[in-house]
């Protein structure tokens, strides 16, 4: 059985190992009482066995693509509906921004999560709706911690640095979570629209929009096609769900500030 020890203890264990070696040298030069030699020898054997089984654990923080950091507040809201893409009517889910430049920048960030592809077959981008009740919900968008590029990069690091049998590489994946607490003001029941009209017609289009004199316009001609959408009630979340750490709150009092 191997013993995993955080790398921060490496200096201490190294000191213990060399201390044991020095004690062995001293014993070989000096004649001690038999019972004392037996005790010291047993201690040295135990120390040797311990050091032999130590695997130092190196913690790595892997950071998924992150959006541009902005000092000004973003006034963003979620849109859902149906439109024609490549001659086919598809449902779409998107985020609406104040300016075209901002919407285009955000879309480039979303596409980078998906390795700049327009089809997200592997669910590299997580999109989920968490419902508080019939009207209130939170829209989430974040990189999948197990996305393809992340796993490939981690494997490459392991190959380059993890060949030593005395080393264990412990990876923690960091993703920026975008979440938008919202209240549905349209006609019908949003959860029913998503489950009965959007999901049956996947893939749906994921894109960004911008406001132009009060009119909502797409910021790009070609959206990202998504094949996965999570729809869940707040009380169904577990502590393991990323969404559970973000509570719904009313953004409207701050929307025009």
Sine and cosine of phi, psi and omega as CSV:
sin_phi,cos_phi,sin_psi,cos_psi,sin_omega,cos_omega
0.00,0.00,0.75,-0.66,0.01,-1.00
-1.00,-0.02,0.50,-0.86,0.00,-1.00
-0.95,-0.32,0.86,-0.51,0.01,-1.00
-1.00,-0.03,0.81,-0.59,-0.04,-1.00
-0.78,-0.62,0.76,-0.65,0.06,-1.00
-0.83,0.56,0.57,-0.82,-0.09,-1.00
-0.86,0.52,-0.43,0.90,-0.03,-1.00
-0.90,0.44,-0.29,0.96,0.01,-1.00
-1.00,-0.09,0.10,1.00,-0.08,-1.00
-0.88,0.47,-0.67,0.74,-0.02,-1.00
-0.89,0.46,-0.65,0.76,0.00,-1.00
-0.91,0.41,-0.72,0.70,-0.03,-1.00
-0.92,0.40,-0.62,0.79,0.06,-1.00
-0.88,0.47,-0.66,0.75,0.02,-1.00
-0.89,0.45,-0.65,0.76,0.03,-1.00
-0.90,0.44,-0.67,0.74,-0.01,-1.00
-0.88,0.48,-0.75,0.66,-0.01,-1.00
-0.93,0.36,-0.51,0.86,0.08,-1.00
-0.89,0.45,-0.66,0.75,0.02,-1.00
-0.90,0.43,-0.62,0.79,0.03,-1.00
-0.90,0.44,-0.69,0.72,0.00,-1.00
-0.90,0.44,-0.65,0.76,0.02,-1.00
-0.90,0.44,-0.63,0.78,0.03,-1.00
-0.87,0.49,-0.66,0.75,0.02,-1.00
-0.90,0.43,-0.68,0.74,-0.01,-1.00
-0.89,0.46,-0.69,0.72,-0.01,-1.00
-0.88,0.47,-0.61,0.79,-0.02,-1.00
-0.92,0.38,-0.39,0.92,-0.02,-1.00
-1.00,-0.06,-0.42,0.91,-0.06,-1.00
-0.87,-0.48,0.64,-0.77,0.05,-1.00
-1.00,0.00,0.87,-0.49,0.01,-1.00
-0.93,-0.36,0.12,-0.99,0.06,-1.00
-0.90,0.43,0.55,-0.84,-0.10,-1.00
-0.83,0.56,-0.72,0.70,-0.05,-1.00
-0.91,0.42,-0.54,0.84,0.01,-1.00
-0.95,0.32,-0.64,0.77,0.03,-1.00
-0.89,0.46,-0.66,0.75,0.00,-1.00
-0.87,0.49,-0.72,0.69,-0.01,-1.00
-0.89,0.46,-0.74,0.67,-0.02,-1.00
-0.89,0.46,-0.66,0.75,0.01,-1.00
-0.88,0.47,-0.69,0.73,0.04,-1.00
-0.87,0.50,-0.69,0.73,0.02,-1.00
-0.88,0.48,-0.67,0.74,0.00,-1.00
-0.91,0.41,-0.62,0.78,0.03,-1.00
-0.89,0.45,-0.70,0.72,0.00,-1.00
-0.89,0.45,-0.70,0.71,0.03,-1.00
-0.88,0.48,-0.68,0.73,0.02,-1.00
-0.88,0.48,-0.69,0.73,0.02,-1.00
-0.90,0.45,-0.65,0.76,0.00,-1.00
-0.89,0.45,-0.77,0.64,-0.03,-1.00
-0.89,0.46,-0.58,0.81,-0.03,-1.00
-0.91,0.42,-0.49,0.87,-0.07,-1.00
-0.99,-0.14,0.02,1.00,-0.04,-1.00
-0.96,0.26,0.75,-0.66,0.18,-0.98
-0.88,-0.47,0.87,-0.50,0.00,-1.00
-0.98,0.17,0.74,-0.67,-0.07,-1.00
-0.99,-0.15,0.89,-0.46,0.01,-1.00
-0.99,-0.17,0.82,-0.57,0.02,-1.00
-1.00,-0.04,0.81,-0.59,0.04,-1.00
-0.89,-0.45,0.69,-0.73,0.11,-0.99
-0.97,-0.25,0.92,-0.39,0.04,-1.00
-0.99,-0.15,0.81,-0.59,-0.06,-1.00
-0.96,-0.29,0.86,-0.51,0.09,-1.00
-0.94,0.34,0.27,-0.96,0.00,-1.00
-0.76,0.65,0.69,-0.73,-0.03,-1.00
-0.90,-0.44,0.51,-0.86,0.01,-1.00
-0.97,0.24,0.24,-0.97,0.09,-1.00
-0.91,0.42,0.75,-0.66,0.02,-1.00
-0.98,0.21,0.77,-0.64,-0.03,-1.00
-0.89,-0.46,0.62,-0.78,0.04,-1.00
-1.00,0.08,-0.52,0.86,0.00,-1.00
-1.00,0.10,0.49,-0.87,0.01,-1.00
-0.94,0.35,0.55,-0.83,0.05,-1.00
-0.99,-0.13,0.82,-0.58,0.08,-1.00
-0.99,-0.17,1.00,-0.10,-0.14,-0.99
-0.83,-0.56,0.61,-0.79,0.13,-0.99
-0.68,-0.74,0.28,-0.96,-0.13,-0.99
-0.99,-0.11,0.67,-0.75,0.05,-1.00
-0.85,-0.53,0.57,-0.82,0.07,-1.00
-0.61,-0.79,0.62,-0.78,-0.02,-1.00
0.03,-1.00,-0.37,-0.93,-0.01,-1.00
-0.76,-0.65,0.64,-0.77,0.03,-1.00
-0.46,-0.89,0.16,-0.99,-0.02,-1.00
-0.99,-0.13,0.80,-0.60,0.04,-1.00
-0.78,-0.63,0.83,-0.55,-0.02,-1.00
0.80,0.60,0.64,0.77,0.04,-1.00
0.98,0.21,0.10,1.00,-0.01,-1.00
-0.86,-0.52,0.73,-0.68,0.07,-1.00
-0.97,0.26,0.85,-0.53,0.00,-1.00
-0.78,-0.63,0.49,-0.87,0.20,-0.98
-0.95,0.32,0.49,-0.87,0.07,-1.00
-0.74,-0.67,0.49,-0.87,0.16,-0.99
-0.77,-0.63,0.75,-0.66,-0.06,-1.00
-0.49,-0.87,0.15,-0.99,0.05,-1.00
-0.91,-0.42,0.71,-0.70,-0.06,-1.00
-0.96,-0.28,0.80,-0.59,-0.03,-1.00
-0.92,-0.40,0.19,-0.98,-0.05,-1.00
-0.96,0.29,-0.58,0.82,-0.08,-1.00
-0.80,-0.60,0.39,-0.92,0.01,-1.00
-0.91,0.41,-0.65,0.76,-0.01,-1.00
-0.86,0.50,-0.72,0.70,0.00,-1.00
-0.90,0.44,-0.68,0.73,0.00,-1.00
-0.90,0.44,-0.63,0.77,0.02,-1.00
-0.93,0.37,-0.66,0.75,0.04,-1.00
-0.88,0.48,-0.68,0.73,-0.02,-1.00
-0.92,0.40,-0.63,0.77,0.00,-1.00
-0.90,0.43,-0.64,0.77,0.05,-1.00
-0.88,0.48,-0.61,0.79,0.05,-1.00
-0.90,0.43,-0.72,0.69,0.00,-1.00
-0.87,0.49,-0.65,0.76,-0.01,-1.00
-0.93,0.36,-0.55,0.84,0.02,-1.00
-0.90,0.43,-0.52,0.85,0.07,-1.00
-0.87,0.49,-0.59,0.81,-0.05,-1.00
-1.00,-0.08,0.47,0.88,0.02,-1.00
0.82,0.57,0.60,0.80,0.04,-1.00
0.86,0.50,0.47,0.88,0.07,-1.00
-0.99,-0.15,0.39,-0.92,0.01,-1.00
-0.99,-0.13,-0.01,1.00,0.09,-1.00
-0.82,-0.57,0.81,-0.58,-0.01,-1.00
-0.96,-0.26,0.92,0.38,-0.01,-1.00
-0.90,0.43,-0.48,0.88,-0.13,-0.99
-0.99,-0.15,0.14,0.99,0.03,-1.00
0.85,0.53,0.71,0.71,0.08,-1.00
-0.93,0.37,-0.47,0.88,0.06,-1.00
-0.97,-0.26,0.87,-0.49,0.04,-1.00
-1.00,0.06,0.80,-0.60,0.09,-1.00
-0.82,-0.57,0.80,-0.61,-0.02,-1.00
-0.55,-0.83,0.50,-0.87,0.12,-0.99
-0.92,-0.39,0.81,-0.58,0.08,-1.00
-0.92,-0.40,0.88,-0.47,-0.08,-1.00
-0.99,-0.11,0.76,-0.65,0.11,-0.99
-1.00,0.09,-0.66,0.76,0.03,-1.00
-0.36,-0.93,-0.34,-0.94,-0.07,-1.00
-0.90,0.43,-0.52,0.85,-0.08,-1.00
-0.96,-0.28,-0.64,0.77,-0.12,-0.99
-1.00,0.02,0.70,-0.71,0.02,-1.00
-0.45,-0.90,0.24,-0.97,0.13,-0.99
-0.81,-0.58,0.76,-0.64,0.04,-1.00
-0.99,-0.10,0.78,-0.62,-0.02,-1.00
-0.89,-0.46,0.60,-0.80,0.10,-1.00
-0.56,-0.83,0.84,-0.54,0.01,-1.00
-0.34,-0.94,0.38,-0.93,0.02,-1.00
-0.92,0.39,0.69,-0.73,0.10,-1.00
-0.90,0.43,0.79,-0.62,-0.03,-1.00
-0.91,0.42,-0.32,0.95,0.03,-1.00
-0.96,-0.29,0.43,0.90,-0.03,-1.00
-0.87,0.49,0.42,-0.91,-0.11,-0.99
-0.81,0.58,-0.76,0.65,-0.07,-1.00
-0.90,0.43,-0.61,0.80,0.03,-1.00
-0.88,0.48,-0.75,0.66,-0.03,-1.00
-0.90,0.44,-0.63,0.77,0.03,-1.00
-0.90,0.43,-0.70,0.72,0.00,-1.00
-0.90,0.44,-0.65,0.76,0.01,-1.00
-0.90,0.43,-0.66,0.75,0.03,-1.00
-0.90,0.44,-0.62,0.78,0.04,-1.00
-0.90,0.43,-0.66,0.75,0.03,-1.00
-0.90,0.44,-0.66,0.75,0.02,-1.00
-0.89,0.46,-0.65,0.76,0.01,-1.00
-0.91,0.42,-0.63,0.78,-0.05,-1.00
-0.98,0.21,-0.55,0.84,-0.14,-0.99
-0.85,-0.53,-0.18,0.98,-0.10,-0.99
-0.97,-0.24,0.28,0.96,-0.03,-1.00
-0.96,0.26,-0.32,0.95,-0.02,-1.00
-0.97,0.23,0.80,-0.59,-0.05,-1.00
-0.94,0.35,-0.23,0.97,0.02,-1.00
-1.00,-0.06,0.20,0.98,-0.10,-0.99
-0.79,-0.61,0.70,-0.72,0.13,-0.99
-0.84,-0.55,0.77,-0.63,-0.01,-1.00
-0.99,-0.15,0.88,-0.48,-0.03,-1.00
-0.94,-0.33,0.93,-0.37,-0.09,-1.00
-0.99,-0.17,0.70,-0.72,0.15,-0.99
-0.88,-0.48,0.78,-0.63,-0.06,-1.00
-0.98,-0.19,0.78,-0.63,0.00,-1.00
-0.94,-0.34,0.77,-0.64,0.06,-1.00
-0.75,-0.66,0.64,-0.77,0.11,-0.99
-0.98,0.19,0.80,-0.61,-0.02,-1.00
-0.98,-0.18,0.86,-0.51,0.11,-0.99
-1.00,-0.06,0.79,-0.61,0.03,-1.00
-0.66,-0.75,0.61,-0.79,-0.12,-0.99
-0.75,-0.66,1.00,-0.09,0.07,-1.00
-0.91,0.42,0.77,-0.64,-0.12,-0.99
-0.61,-0.79,0.27,-0.96,0.12,-0.99
-0.80,-0.60,0.81,-0.58,-0.04,-1.00
-0.98,0.21,0.83,-0.56,-0.03,-1.00
-0.90,-0.43,0.06,1.00,-0.02,-1.00
-0.99,0.14,-0.09,-1.00,0.01,-1.00
-0.99,0.16,0.58,-0.81,0.05,-1.00
1.00,0.09,-0.23,-0.97,-0.03,-1.00
-0.94,-0.33,0.89,-0.46,-0.09,-1.00
-0.86,0.51,-0.66,0.75,-0.02,-1.00
-0.89,0.46,-0.64,0.77,0.03,-1.00
-0.93,0.36,-0.61,0.79,0.05,-1.00
-0.87,0.49,-0.69,0.72,-0.03,-1.00
-0.93,0.38,-0.71,0.71,-0.08,-1.00
-0.98,0.21,-0.53,0.85,-0.11,-0.99
-0.98,-0.19,-0.37,0.93,-0.07,-1.00
-0.88,-0.48,-0.60,0.80,-0.03,-1.00
-0.99,0.11,-0.82,0.57,-0.06,-1.00
-0.84,0.54,-0.69,0.73,-0.01,-1.00
-0.90,0.43,-0.27,0.96,-0.04,-1.00
-0.93,-0.37,0.44,0.90,0.06,-1.00
-0.92,0.40,0.53,-0.85,0.17,0.99
-0.97,0.24,0.58,-0.81,0.10,-1.00
-0.98,-0.21,0.32,-0.95,-0.04,-1.00
-1.00,-0.03,0.74,-0.68,0.10,-0.99
-0.92,-0.39,0.83,-0.56,-0.09,-1.00
-0.45,-0.89,0.03,-1.00,0.07,-1.00
-0.87,-0.49,0.46,-0.89,-0.01,-1.00
-0.78,-0.62,0.16,-0.99,0.10,-1.00
-0.59,-0.81,0.33,-0.94,-0.01,-1.00
-1.00,-0.06,0.78,-0.63,0.04,-1.00
-0.77,-0.64,0.99,-0.16,-0.06,-1.00
0.81,0.59,0.69,0.73,0.04,-1.00
1.00,0.09,-0.14,0.99,0.02,-1.00
-0.99,-0.14,0.67,-0.74,0.01,-1.00
-1.00,0.03,0.83,-0.56,-0.02,-1.00
-0.80,-0.60,0.57,-0.82,0.05,-1.00
-0.94,0.34,0.62,-0.79,-0.03,-1.00
-1.00,0.02,-0.09,1.00,0.01,-1.00
-0.49,-0.87,0.42,-0.91,-0.02,-1.00
-0.98,0.22,-0.56,0.83,-0.11,-0.99
-0.91,-0.42,0.85,-0.52,0.01,-1.00
-1.00,0.03,0.05,-1.00,0.15,-0.99
-1.00,-0.02,0.78,-0.62,0.04,-1.00
-1.00,0.06,0.83,-0.56,-0.04,-1.00
-0.94,-0.35,0.66,-0.75,-0.03,-1.00
-0.94,-0.35,-0.04,1.00,-0.04,-1.00
-0.74,-0.68,0.68,-0.73,0.06,-1.00
-0.55,-0.84,0.78,-0.62,0.00,-1.00
-0.98,-0.22,0.76,-0.64,0.03,-1.00
-0.79,-0.61,0.86,-0.51,-0.13,-0.99
-0.48,-0.88,0.49,-0.87,0.09,-1.00
-0.99,0.10,0.49,-0.87,-0.02,-1.00
-0.82,0.57,-0.68,0.73,-0.07,-1.00
-0.95,0.30,-0.09,1.00,0.04,-1.00
-1.00,-0.09,-0.14,0.99,0.00,-1.00
-0.96,0.29,0.55,-0.84,0.12,-0.99
-0.96,-0.28,0.17,-0.99,0.01,-1.00
-0.91,0.41,-0.29,0.96,0.01,-1.00
-0.99,0.16,-0.28,0.96,0.00,-1.00
-0.98,0.20,0.77,-0.64,0.01,-1.00
-0.84,0.54,-0.62,0.79,-0.05,-1.00
-0.89,0.46,-0.39,0.92,-0.05,-1.00
-0.91,0.40,-0.34,0.94,-0.02,-1.00
-1.00,0.07,0.05,1.00,-0.05,-1.00
-0.81,-0.59,0.96,-0.29,-0.02,-1.00
-0.99,0.14,0.48,-0.88,0.07,-1.00
-0.95,0.30,0.61,-0.79,0.13,-0.99
-0.54,-0.84,0.37,-0.93,-0.06,-1.00
-0.99,0.14,0.91,-0.41,-0.04,-1.00
-1.00,0.01,-0.23,0.97,-0.13,-0.99
-0.87,0.50,-0.63,0.78,0.04,-1.00
-0.87,0.50,-0.35,0.94,-0.04,-1.00
-0.95,-0.31,0.00,1.00,-0.20,-0.98
-0.92,0.40,-0.59,0.81,-0.07,-1.00
-0.98,-0.19,0.19,0.98,-0.03,-1.00
-1.00,0.09,0.00,0.00,0.00,0.00
